[in-house]
Every structure is written in structure tokens, then in C-alpha cells.
Amino acid sequence: MSHPIRVFKFGGASIKDAAAIKNVADILNQYKEESILIVVSAMGKMTNALEEVVEAHAKGDATAFDKLNKIKQQHYTTMGMLFDEKDDVFNLVNDTFVEIEWALEEEPHDSYDYMYDQIVSVGELVSSKIVAAYLNKQKMSTQWLDARDIILTDNIYREGWVQWPDTIERCNRIAEPMINKGGFVLTQGFIGSTSENFTTTLGREGSDYTAAIFSYCLDAKDMTIWKDVPGVLTADPRKFDNVSKLDRLSYKEAIEMTYYGAKVIHPKTIKPLQNKSIPLYVKSFIAPEGSGTYISDEVDDTYPPMVAVEDGQALLQISTRDFSFVAEHHISSLFNVIANVRLQVNMMQNSAISFSLCVNDIDDRADRFAAQIEKDFKVMIERDLELITVRHPLDNVLTNLRSGKIVLLEEKIKGRTVQMVVKDVPVIRRKINTREKE
């Protein structure tokens, strides 16, 4: 490769509208002499909107087309503020949306997950075409690359597993020559394809992972994730006061934080970078001059308390239907079903008479898991829970986090991590007898 490659990832918030896209162009203009592969997500909230289209179509709801037209209009409004009305990008985007229209004109597919990937993936395809066209309009030479030509996955929809040898070969054969031509190469996050060329997705919020895949395959000099926060913070500022930015972070600590639910980086992102010692920067697209957070293997392992909160959790309490305890052969069969359903397990605890799982309550996966094991096991499911994880805990921090909560499950790991599955305590108020006031 003629020049060291850098990989930049811009999420949905950074390209949510015309002003945001112009801001991204201003940032990239400072790097136009470098070799950069750019990964973009769908425009802000568009994945959620497209999920509503999928849901409506699956139900046979005629509003699916109305929902799609609203999405199209939002994109056309943005383009109207960036381009002349005769620019080619309008036809490119319209032709891409036609793929969804074709899908909606047919009967819903038997596989919801397959249908989901074919429709929702259009969000990234459209946004990437808009951003690439705008960069070219601003005299920043940019080649558009279809990520599905590079990232090969298995045939599991909505959470495809990367087939690394083939992906590396494709990246070297297709992406590297494009980069060597100079200018920017811009591609999509979140999406890949099967060996039969059907579109797959890599899991919700998977664009960070896409950037890490490209970084690994291209032996990138570094990777930067551009966020709406100044870097990696000790907690979510929307939920906690007095949070602070971490200037430096080790790969190990970043893996722990993302695994336990820190939202700033997708959980699968760090490992490909760590395997090749590729530094990761987390910086702000709002204040791009800031230092951000630097993540590498050259960082001290001393940190303040850090808190991650995962909403939308379900607690599954599993017990046998016969007189046996939950033994090794039971756990083995349960793990097989967990893998088949792609249940995302965040915490587990075993006792003689029960096995407890805290999972991301996504779609109907918990119910499908329960249905598949109901012959041999009883399953109680409690929903609308939070998983609170504290790295490097202090007693006063834990006390504050437990306040107003019922702790359903708790675990301490080597004294450096505490996890709690909690729900809010119902407020009990005494009814006032109006006669007492007389």
C-alpha cells in the first residue's frame, strides 16, 4: 500500500441532516491529503424508521408504503439543501429506494430476519451515496464502495458472523486498489452479504464493527470514531451527573466496558484492533479540535469508577421439570439453544435448583428460547429491567446506584466489576381519608 491508511467512522447523528453533512465535510477537508476509508451509518433515526416499515409489512399493514414515503421525503429534503435538483444523486437515491418498494409489493417473506436485512440495509446505502456525492461536489475526490462486496458473512440474518479469510481477500483485491488511487473511499457500516449475495446486517449499531473490520484487513495506521460526545466518558451524561472524560484507555478496559453495555463503542469493535495493535480514537464531531480518548495497549490500568447501564433487559429464571438439579448436561443443552436463538446473554448465575440469565430483550428471542426448552424446563421471564455494571467500584457509588432499586441478581467479579440486575421500587403512598382532615 502506497500510503498509511486511516479509517474514520461517522454515525447517524453526525449525518442526520444537511447541516450535519456539511460539518462532516468540513472535518474531512482537513484530511484531504491523507488516505482515508470512511464508514457511515444511516442518517439519524432512519434505522428505527425502516424497522417500522418492516414491521408494518410483516403484519400486512398498508401503512408500510406511507412510512417509506415519509423516509424518502426526509432524504429528498436533505438533498435539496445540498445539491442542485438535476444532480445525479437524486436518481441514485431513488433507484436505491426502489429496492424497498419491490419488497413491499410482494407478500411478506417467511423469514422476518431476512426481510429485515433486505429493507433496513437501504438506510446505509442511501446515506453513503448522499455523503459521497456531497464530498465530490466539494472537490474532495471520493469513491463509493459497496461494503457488501467486501464483508462476507454466514447465512444468519440480523447478526451475520464475518467470514474473515474471504473478507480479507476481498478487501485486498477490491478496496486496496481503490485506496491507492488517492482521495477518499466511502462505504457503509452495518451491512455485509452472504455467499449467495443476499444482504445481511452485523447487529444493531454495528457500524463501529464495520470500521474495525476494514481497519484490520487494511492494516490501518489508526481508526477514529466520531461521536457527539468528547470521548469515552465514565458514565452516560444523559443519566448521571459529574461524569468525566477518559483521556486514555487500554484495549482490555475498552473491551470490558463495551461488553458490559457502554454505548460509546460497539462491543465487537475492539478485538480486531487489538489483534493488530491498531490505535483507536474516539473524538467529537461537534468539537473536532478536542483530544478525545486514545485507546491502545500502551495505557496504564488505573481508572476511576465507570458505570454502564443497559435498559431493555429480561431476566430468565430456569428450573427443571423433574426432580433433578440443574447439572452440567442441562447447561450444555441450554447453551446450544442460546446459540441457535442468538440470545445475547449479559449475565448468568447458577444454583442447585435454578439457572438465571440476564439477556437483551430483543424481538421475541427470549420467548423463542423459552418455547424451545419448555418440554424439560420451567422458565419465568421478568421484563423491563436494567443491568447496571460498575467497573472499579467504590462503596458510595454502589450505594447510590442501588437507591430506589430492587436488586434481583448481583455478582462481583474479581473485586473490579459489580453487576446488578435491577428494577425500580414501586412508590407506596398512604391513602388519605378525607375525614381525617375534618
Backbone hydrogen bonds, N-H to C=O, Kabsch-Sander energy under -0.5 kcal/mol:
donor,donor_aa,acceptor,acceptor_aa,energy
6,R,35,S,-2.4
7,V,222,D,-1.9
8,F,37,L,-2.3
9,K,224,T,-2.5
10,F,39,V,-2.8
11,G,226,W,-0.9
14,S,11,G,-0.8
15,I,11,G,-0.6
15,I,12,G,-1.0
16,K,13,A,-0.8
21,I,17,D,-2.2
22,K,18,A,-2.3
23,N,19,A,-1.8
24,V,20,A,-2.2
25,A,21,I,-2.2
26,D,22,K,-2.0
27,I,23,N,-2.1
28,L,24,V,-2.7
29,N,25,A,-2.0
30,Q,26,D,-0.6
30,Q,27,I,-1.3
31,Y,28,L,-2.0
32,K,29,N,-0.8
34,E,31,Y,-2.3
35,S,4,P,-0.6
36,I,34,E,-0.8
36,I,183,G,-0.5
37,L,6,R,-2.5
38,I,36,I,-0.5
38,I,185,V,-3.3
39,V,8,F,-3.0
40,V,187,T,-1.9
41,S,10,F,-1.7
44,G,12,G,-1.6
46,M,43,M,-2.6
49,A,45,K,-1.8
50,L,46,M,-2.7
51,E,47,T,-2.1
52,E,48,N,-1.4
53,V,49,A,-1.2
54,V,50,L,-2.2
55,E,51,E,-2.5
56,A,52,E,-2.4
57,H,53,V,-2.5
58,A,54,V,-2.6
59,K,55,E,-1.4
60,G,57,H,-1.5
61,D,56,A,-3.0
64,A,61,D,-1.6
65,F,62,A,-0.8
66,D,62,A,-0.5
67,K,63,T,-2.7
68,L,64,A,-2.1
69,N,65,F,-2.7
70,K,66,D,-1.8
71,I,67,K,-1.7
72,K,68,L,-2.8
73,Q,69,N,-2.4
74,Q,70,K,-1.8
75,H,71,I,-1.8
76,Y,72,K,-2.7
77,T,73,Q,-2.5
78,T,74,Q,-1.8
79,M,75,H,-2.7
80,G,76,Y,-2.3
81,M,77,T,-0.8
81,M,78,T,-1.0
82,L,79,M,-1.5
83,F,79,M,-2.7
87,D,84,D,-2.1
90,F,87,D,-1.4
91,N,88,D,-0.7
92,L,88,D,-2.0
93,V,89,V,-2.6
94,N,90,F,-2.3
95,D,91,N,-2.6
96,T,92,L,-1.5
97,F,93,V,-2.2
98,V,94,N,-1.4
99,E,95,D,-0.6
99,E,96,T,-1.0
100,I,96,T,-0.5
100,I,97,F,-0.9
101,E,97,F,-1.8
102,W,98,V,-2.6
103,A,99,E,-1.5
104,L,100,I,-2.5
105,E,101,E,-1.4
106,E,102,W,-0.6
106,E,103,A,-0.9
112,Y,110,D,-0.8
115,M,111,S,-2.2
116,Y,112,Y,-2.8
117,D,113,D,-2.1
118,Q,114,Y,-1.9
119,I,115,M,-1.7
120,V,116,Y,-3.0
121,S,117,D,-1.3
122,V,119,I,-1.4
123,G,120,V,-1.7
124,E,121,S,-0.7
125,L,121,S,-1.6
126,V,122,V,-2.6
127,S,123,G,-2.1
128,S,124,E,-2.3
129,K,125,L,-1.4
130,I,126,V,-2.0
131,V,127,S,-2.6
132,A,128,S,-2.3
133,A,129,K,-2.0
134,Y,130,I,-2.2
135,L,131,V,-2.4
136,N,132,A,-2.2
137,K,133,A,-2.0
138,Q,134,Y,-1.6
139,K,136,N,-1.7
140,M,135,L,-2.7
141,S,139,K,-0.7
143,Q,184,F,-2.6
145,L,186,L,-2.9
147,A,145,L,-0.7
149,D,146,D,-2.0
150,I,147,A,-1.4
151,I,147,A,-2.8
152,L,150,I,-0.8
153,T,193,S,-2.6
154,D,161,W,-1.3
157,Y,155,N,-0.7
159,E,156,I,-0.6
160,G,201,T,-3.1
162,V,160,G,-0.5
163,Q,152,L,-3.3
164,W,162,V,-1.0
167,T,163,Q,-2.1
168,I,164,W,-2.8
169,E,165,P,-2.1
170,R,166,D,-2.5
171,C,167,T,-2.3
172,N,168,I,-2.4
173,R,169,E,-2.0
174,I,170,R,-3.0
175,A,170,R,-0.7
176,E,171,C,-2.3
178,M,174,I,-1.0
179,I,175,A,-2.2
180,N,176,E,-2.2
181,K,177,P,-0.7
181,K,178,M,-0.9
182,G,179,I,-1.8
184,F,141,S,-3.0
185,V,36,I,-1.9
186,L,143,Q,-3.1
187,T,38,I,-3.2
189,G,40,V,-2.5
190,F,206,G,-0.6
192,G,200,T,-2.5
193,S,151,I,-2.0
194,T,198,F,-2.3
197,N,194,T,-1.9
200,T,192,G,-2.2
202,L,190,F,-2.3
206,G,203,G,-1.2
208,D,205,E,-0.7
210,T,206,G,-1.8
211,A,207,S,-2.1
212,A,208,D,-1.9
213,I,209,Y,-2.4
214,F,210,T,-2.3
215,S,211,A,-2.3
216,Y,212,A,-2.5
217,C,213,I,-2.6
218,L,214,F,-2.2
219,D,216,Y,-1.1
220,A,215,S,-2.5
221,K,5,I,-3.4
222,D,5,I,-0.7
223,M,279,P,-2.0
224,T,7,V,-2.8
225,I,281,Y,-2.8
226,W,9,K,-2.7
226,W,224,T,-0.6
227,K,225,I,-0.6
227,K,283,K,-3.4
234,T,244,S,-2.0
239,K,236,D,-2.0
240,F,236,D,-1.9
246,L,232,V,-3.1
247,D,245,K,-0.6
249,L,294,Y,-2.3
251,Y,296,S,-1.2
254,A,250,S,-2.5
255,I,251,Y,-2.8
256,E,252,K,-2.2
257,M,253,E,-2.7
258,T,254,A,-2.6
259,Y,255,I,-2.4
260,Y,256,E,-2.0
261,G,258,T,-1.1
262,A,257,M,-2.7
265,I,262,A,-0.7
269,T,266,H,-2.0
273,L,269,T,-0.8
274,Q,270,I,-2.8
275,N,271,K,-2.4
276,K,272,P,-0.7
276,K,273,L,-0.9
277,S,274,Q,-1.1
278,I,273,L,-2.5
280,L,295,I,-2.5
281,Y,223,M,-2.8
282,V,293,T,-2.2
283,K,225,I,-2.4
283,K,281,Y,-0.6
285,F,227,K,-2.6
286,I,227,K,-0.6
290,G,287,A,-2.2
293,T,282,V,-2.1
294,Y,247,D,-2.4
295,I,280,L,-3.1
295,I,293,T,-0.5
296,S,249,L,-1.8
306,M,391,R,-2.2
307,V,234,T,-3.0
308,A,389,T,-2.6
310,E,387,L,-2.6
311,D,309,V,-0.6
313,Q,385,L,-2.1
314,A,359,V,-2.3
315,L,382,E,-2.8
316,L,314,A,-0.6
316,L,357,L,-3.3
317,Q,315,L,-0.6
317,Q,380,M,-2.6
318,I,316,L,-0.6
318,I,355,F,-2.8
319,S,378,K,-2.1
321,R,376,D,-1.9
326,V,352,A,-1.8
327,A,325,F,-1.3
331,I,327,A,-2.2
332,S,328,E,-2.3
333,S,329,H,-1.6
334,L,330,H,-2.3
335,F,331,I,-2.5
336,N,332,S,-1.6
337,V,333,S,-1.6
338,I,334,L,-2.5
339,A,335,F,-2.2
340,N,336,N,-2.1
341,V,337,V,-2.5
342,R,338,I,-1.0
343,L,338,I,-2.1
345,V,343,L,-1.0
346,N,358,C,-3.2
347,M,358,C,-1.4
349,Q,356,S,-2.2
351,S,354,S,-2.9
355,F,318,I,-2.4
356,S,349,Q,-3.3
357,L,316,L,-2.5
358,C,347,M,-3.0
359,V,314,A,-2.5
359,V,357,L,-0.6
360,N,344,Q,-2.1
361,D,312,G,-2.6
362,I,360,N,-2.0
365,R,362,I,-2.2
368,R,364,D,-2.6
369,F,365,R,-2.6
370,A,366,A,-2.3
371,A,367,D,-2.4
372,Q,368,R,-1.9
373,I,369,F,-1.0
374,E,370,A,-0.7
374,E,371,A,-0.5
376,D,373,I,-1.2
377,F,373,I,-2.2
378,K,319,S,-3.1
380,M,317,Q,-2.2
382,E,315,L,-2.2
382,E,380,M,-0.5
385,L,313,Q,-2.1
386,E,422,V,-2.4
387,L,310,E,-2.3
388,I,386,E,-0.6
388,I,420,M,-2.9
389,T,308,A,-2.8
389,T,387,L,-0.5
390,V,418,V,-2.7
391,R,306,M,-2.9
391,R,389,T,-0.5
392,H,416,R,-3.2
398,L,394,L,-2.1
399,T,395,D,-2.4
400,N,396,N,-2.0
401,L,397,V,-2.1
402,R,398,L,-1.9
403,S,399,T,-0.9
405,K,402,R,-2.0
406,I,423,K,-3.2
407,V,405,K,-0.6
408,L,406,I,-0.7
408,L,421,V,-3.0
409,L,421,V,-1.3
411,E,419,Q,-2.3
413,I,417,T,-3.1
414,K,412,K,-0.6
416,R,413,I,-1.9
417,T,413,I,-1.3
418,V,390,V,-2.1
419,Q,411,E,-2.8
420,M,388,I,-2.4
421,V,409,L,-2.9
422,V,386,E,-2.7
422,V,420,M,-0.6
423,K,406,I,-1.7
425,V,404,G,-2.2
428,I,426,P,-0.5
429,R,427,V,-0.6
433,N,431,K,-0.6
434,T,432,I,-0.6
436,E,433,N,-2.2
437,K,434,T,-1.0
438,E,435,R,-1.1
